Amino acid sequence: MDNTVWIVQTTLPGDLNEAEVGMWCQSIIDSNLAACIDIKRTTSVFRWKGETQSVPEWDVQIRTPESKKGDLISKIKSEHSYELPCITWWPVESTKEYYDWVQG
């Protein structure tokens, strides 16, 4: 794929306030592991340790180049407060201009 950008997605605890989530995201940007991060509140419904849960969370989508994806995932794993954080990723095609910007 030409002009491929990677989206890495995770969730953060809903009891964090917007400033705390912003500081967490800022540390990723400051570490030069991503070009852009989108955050929004969401509700996650899942089964955990045999019980159904429905909890507020922050949905975090991070745009990064392939060359930084592994380091970004490692940072999320090392700093995440969940025992088993949701970390998923997938490639997306973009315009050449946006791809160049994400590459840094």
C-alpha positions as semicolon CSV with decimal commas, in nm:
position;residue;x (nm);y (nm);z (nm)
1;M;0,000;0,000;0,000
2;D;0,126;0,345;-0,083
3;N;0,077;0,631;0,162
4;T;-0,008;0,394;0,448
5;V;-0,061;0,541;0,792
6;W;-0,118;0,321;1,098
7;I;-0,397;0,377;1,347
8;V;-0,327;0,240;1,693
9;Q;-0,631;0,234;1,921
10;T;-0,661;0,190;2,295
11;T;-0,896;0,286;2,575
12;L;-0,822;0,465;2,900
13;P;-1,025;0,457;3,223
14;G;-1,332;0,678;3,219
15;D;-1,258;0,812;3,566
16;L;-0,961;1,006;3,426
17;N;-1,048;1,368;3,355
18;E;-0,986;1,532;3,020
19;A;-0,667;1,702;3,140
20;E;-0,520;1,369;3,257
21;V;-0,602;1,205;2,924
22;G;-0,456;1,506;2,747
23;M;-0,131;1,477;2,943
24;W;-0,110;1,104;2,860
25;C;-0,158;1,184;2,491
26;Q;0,086;1,474;2,507
27;S;0,357;1,239;2,635
28;I;0,312;1,027;2,321
29;I;0,335;1,333;2,097
30;D;0,637;1,463;2,295
31;S;0,805;1,123;2,254
32;N;0,766;1,168;1,876
33;L;0,575;0,840;1,848
34;A;0,267;0,985;1,678
35;A;0,157;1,273;1,463
36;C;-0,203;1,303;1,583
37;I;-0,427;1,161;1,856
38;D;-0,807;1,173;1,871
39;I;-0,987;1,118;2,200
40;K;-1,353;1,081;2,283
41;R;-1,566;0,943;2,564
42;T;-1,729;0,607;2,507
43;T;-1,895;0,322;2,694
44;S;-1,742;-0,023;2,668
45;V;-1,940;-0,340;2,730
46;F;-1,733;-0,655;2,780
47;R;-1,694;-0,975;2,977
48;W;-1,415;-0,966;3,235
49;K;-1,340;-1,251;3,472
50;G;-1,680;-1,409;3,409
51;E;-1,890;-1,096;3,460
52;T;-2,038;-0,855;3,210
53;Q;-1,911;-0,501;3,257
54;S;-2,040;-0,172;3,118
55;V;-1,799;0,110;3,195
56;P;-1,721;0,460;3,074
57;E;-1,384;0,489;2,902
58;W;-1,184;0,718;2,678
59;D;-1,142;0,594;2,321
60;V;-0,797;0,693;2,193
61;Q;-0,698;0,669;1,825
62;I;-0,337;0,742;1,743
63;R;-0,192;0,801;1,394
64;T;0,164;0,690;1,350
65;P;0,403;0,575;1,076
66;E;0,489;0,207;1,053
67;S;0,845;0,281;1,167
68;K;0,719;0,402;1,508
69;K;0,429;0,160;1,561
70;G;0,624;-0,096;1,765
71;D;0,772;0,164;2,001
72;L;0,429;0,326;2,041
73;I;0,268;-0,007;2,134
74;S;0,549;-0,076;2,383
75;K;0,496;0,266;2,545
76;I;0,121;0,208;2,575
77;K;0,179;-0,136;2,734
78;S;0,436;-0,003;2,982
79;E;0,230;0,299;3,093
80;H;-0,125;0,162;3,083
81;S;-0,312;0,118;3,410
82;Y;-0,522;-0,180;3,294
83;E;-0,417;-0,537;3,365
84;L;-0,504;-0,618;3,003
85;P;-0,534;-0,304;2,792
86;C;-0,712;-0,311;2,458
87;I;-0,449;-0,226;2,198
88;T;-0,540;-0,276;1,834
89;W;-0,396;-0,140;1,511
90;W;-0,462;-0,137;1,141
91;P;-0,324;0,029;0,828
92;V;-0,514;0,297;0,638
93;E;-0,437;0,466;0,311
94;S;-0,418;0,842;0,307
95;T;-0,332;1,127;0,079
96;K;0,034;1,169;-0,002
97;E;0,036;1,501;0,185
98;Y;-0,111;1,353;0,505
99;Y;0,122;1,052;0,483
100;D;0,423;1,284;0,454
101;W;0,306;1,482;0,759
102;V;0,257;1,165;0,971
103;Q;0,604;1,046;0,871
104;G;0,745;1,356;1,041
